[in-house]
């Protein structure tokens, strides 16, 4: 696959027989040195397919990025995600680790529609995750109360954080202009539509889980 303008194209949908599968995600970087190479650990990504179970796919960055960034308070941030087919999105999954501050930090996952290449209308908000400073680093699930039924195309996935800062940190890969963000009070809920934003080059270790519909 070729990454274009910081966006990873959707993978081809596959139907697999029952069994356990191990897979890796890798990115070679680019010749202009804007974006760094990244690769997930062997055995870190496991897919178990049971008889009669729909195959689950992912959309987003499944690799643990080489860099970390502590989560600010009351901030909304998203990366692009391209669904290759009509889909039912059940959850977002993000790699989180403790940062410097003690206590807890509230996090919700968010899904926005695309509008002219930018995050537009709000489509969904996950259940709240409370990350505690003593939690272990790892992949954390942000579940939707009911699956989002989405058509094939481009979407924006990310998080909104609570009033406490610096308890949790995310991992990311450096990809030019990959992230759109703005300030948004957690207690007000994510704004609809997304609103004006600034950009960073952080492709966060975060992905959506979906089944082809």
C-alpha positions in Angstrom: 0.0 0.0 0.0 1.1 3.6 -0.7 0.6 6.3 1.9 -0.6 9.5 0.2 -0.9 12.9 2.0 -0.7 11.1 5.4 -3.5 8.7 4.6 -3.4 4.9 4.6 -5.7 3.3 2.1 -8.1 0.6 3.3 -7.0 -3.0 3.1 -8.8 -5.6 1.0 -11.5 -7.5 3.0 -10.8 -11.2 3.5 -12.9 -14.1 4.6 -10.9 -16.5 6.8 -11.6 -20.0 8.1 -11.8 -20.6 11.8 -8.4 -20.3 13.6 -6.0 -18.0 15.2 -4.0 -15.6 13.1 -1.0 -13.3 13.8 -0.3 -10.3 11.7 2.1 -7.3 11.6 1.7 -3.7 10.4 4.7 -2.0 9.0 5.6 1.3 7.3 8.9 2.0 5.5 8.9 5.8 5.9 9.5 8.1 2.9 12.4 9.4 0.9 11.8 13.0 2.0 12.3 12.0 5.7 9.0 13.6 6.7 7.6 10.3 8.0 9.5 7.7 10.1 9.5 4.0 9.6 7.3 2.0 12.1 6.5 -1.7 12.7 4.3 -3.5 15.1 5.8 -6.2 17.3 5.6 -9.9 16.2 2.6 -11.4 18.1 1.2 -8.1 19.2 -1.7 -8.3 16.8 -3.8 -11.4 17.2 -7.1 -12.2 15.4 -9.1 -15.2 16.5 -11.8 -16.3 14.0 -14.4 -18.7 15.4 -16.8 -20.7 13.3 -19.8 -18.6 12.2 -18.1 -15.4 13.4 -17.8 -12.4 11.1 -14.2 -11.4 10.3 -13.2 -8.2 12.1 -11.1 -5.7 10.3 -9.2 -2.6 11.4 -9.0 1.0 10.1 -6.2 3.3 11.4 -2.7 2.9 12.9 -2.2 -0.5 14.5 1.5 -0.1 15.1 2.9 1.2 18.4 4.5 4.5 17.4 8.1 5.3 18.3 7.2 8.6 20.0 4.9 9.4 23.0 2.9 12.5 23.9 1.1 13.1 27.2 -2.6 13.9 26.7 -3.7 17.5 27.4 -6.9 18.5 29.1 -10.1 19.3 27.2 -8.6 18.5 23.8 -10.2 16.8 20.8 -7.8 15.2 18.2 -8.4 13.0 15.2 -6.7 11.1 12.4 -8.1 10.0 9.1 -9.4 6.4 8.6 -10.5 5.0 5.2 -13.1 2.2 5.3 -12.7 0.0 2.2 -16.3 -1.3 2.4 -19.6 -0.7 4.1 -19.0 -1.5 7.7 -20.3 -1.8 11.3 -17.8 -0.1 13.6 -17.9 -1.5 17.1 -15.0 0.2 19.0 -11.9 2.3 18.8 -8.6 0.9 20.3 -5.8 3.1 21.4 -2.3 2.4 22.8 -1.9 4.3 26.1 0.7 4.5 28.8 1.2 6.4 32.1 2.7 9.9 31.8 4.2 12.0 34.5 1.1 13.1 36.5 -0.6 11.0 39.2 -4.3 10.4 39.4 -6.8 9.7 36.6 -7.8 11.0 33.2 -11.1 10.6 31.4 -11.0 9.7 27.7 -13.8 9.1 25.1 -13.4 7.9 21.5 -14.9 10.0 18.8 -15.9 9.4 15.1 -16.5 12.2 12.6 -17.6 12.2 9.0 -15.4 13.7 6.4 -16.4 17.0 4.7 -14.2 18.2 1.9 -11.1 16.4 3.3 -11.7 17.7 6.8 -13.5 16.4 9.9 -17.1 17.4 9.7 -20.3 16.1 11.4 -20.1 14.0 14.6 -21.2 10.4 14.0 -20.5 8.7 17.3 -19.0 8.8 20.8 -17.7 5.8 22.7 -18.2 4.9 26.3 -15.9 6.7 28.8 -12.6 5.2 29.7 -10.9 6.2 33.0 -7.1 5.8 32.7 -5.3 5.7 36.1 -1.6 6.6 36.5 -0.9 3.1 37.8 -2.3 1.4 34.7 0.0 -0.7 32.5 0.9 0.4 29.0 -1.1 -1.3 26.3 -4.0 -1.3 23.9 -7.2 0.1 25.5 -10.7 -0.4 24.1 -13.1 2.5 23.7 -16.4 0.7 23.0 -19.5 2.2 21.2 -22.8 1.5 23.0 -24.1 0.3 19.6 -22.2 -0.3 16.3 -22.0 2.5 13.8 -23.3 1.6 10.4 -21.0 3.4 7.9 -20.5 3.4 4.2 -17.2 2.9 2.5 -15.1 6.1 2.5 -13.1 8.5 4.6 -13.8 9.1 8.3 -11.9 10.8 11.2 -11.3 8.8 14.5 -9.7 10.0 17.7 -10.3 11.0 21.3 -11.5 13.8 23.6 -9.9 14.2 27.0 -11.1 15.3 30.4 -10.1 18.2 32.6 -7.0 16.5 34.1 -3.8 16.6 32.0 -0.7 14.5 31.8 -1.9 11.3 33.4 -2.0 9.2 30.2 0.2 9.4 27.1 -0.4 8.2 23.6 2.1 6.7 21.2 2.4 8.0 17.6 4.3 7.8 14.4 5.5 11.0 12.7 3.4 11.5 9.5 3.2 15.0 8.1 -0.1 16.8 8.8 -1.7 13.6 10.0 -3.6 15.0 13.0 -6.3 17.7 13.3 -7.1 19.0 16.8 -8.9 21.7 18.8 -9.8 22.6 22.3 -13.2 21.3 23.5 -14.5 21.1 27.0 -15.0 17.4 27.9 -18.1 18.2 30.0 -19.8 19.8 27.0 -19.2 16.7 24.8 -17.5 16.7 21.4 -18.8 19.6 19.3 -20.9 18.9 16.2 -19.5 19.7 13.7 -15.8 19.4 14.5 -15.0 23.1 14.2 -11.8 24.9 13.2 -8.6 23.1 14.0 -4.8 23.1 14.0 -2.6 20.3 12.7 0.3 18.2 14.0 2.3 15.4 12.4 1.2 12.8 14.9 -0.3 9.6 13.5 -1.7 8.2 16.8 -1.5 4.5 17.6 -5.3 4.2 17.4 -7.6 2.2 15.1 -11.3 1.4 14.5 -12.6 -2.2 14.7 -15.3 -3.1 12.1 -17.0 -6.0 10.4 -17.8 -5.7 6.7 -21.5 -5.1 6.3 
